[in-house]
């Protein structure tokens, strides 16, 4: 299994950059060679709400699975951090920002 998300590409995150308050953020994650019954969640943190785990929808299945989710951005300005959790027959895998913090 191989997972990929690029926070700096509109193919994986819309809108790019700072997201206006009260709007929606759409995220995608590609999984190559997904395991049968693969599940994917976005794990995100918002000011005042803490950590939330939201199921992602599988838009395509086969040799490549494409997962998507829409997150409602709060009405108050703040930071929103996210990563992904993949579940399959071999347990949980966590996928997040690369070591240099650049997406």
Secondary structure, DSSP 8 states (H G I E B T S, - for coil): -EEE--TTSTTTEES-SS--TTSEEEEEEEEET--TT-EEEEEEEETTTEEEEEE-EEEE-SSEEEEEEEEE--SS---EEEEEEEEETTEEEEE---TTS--
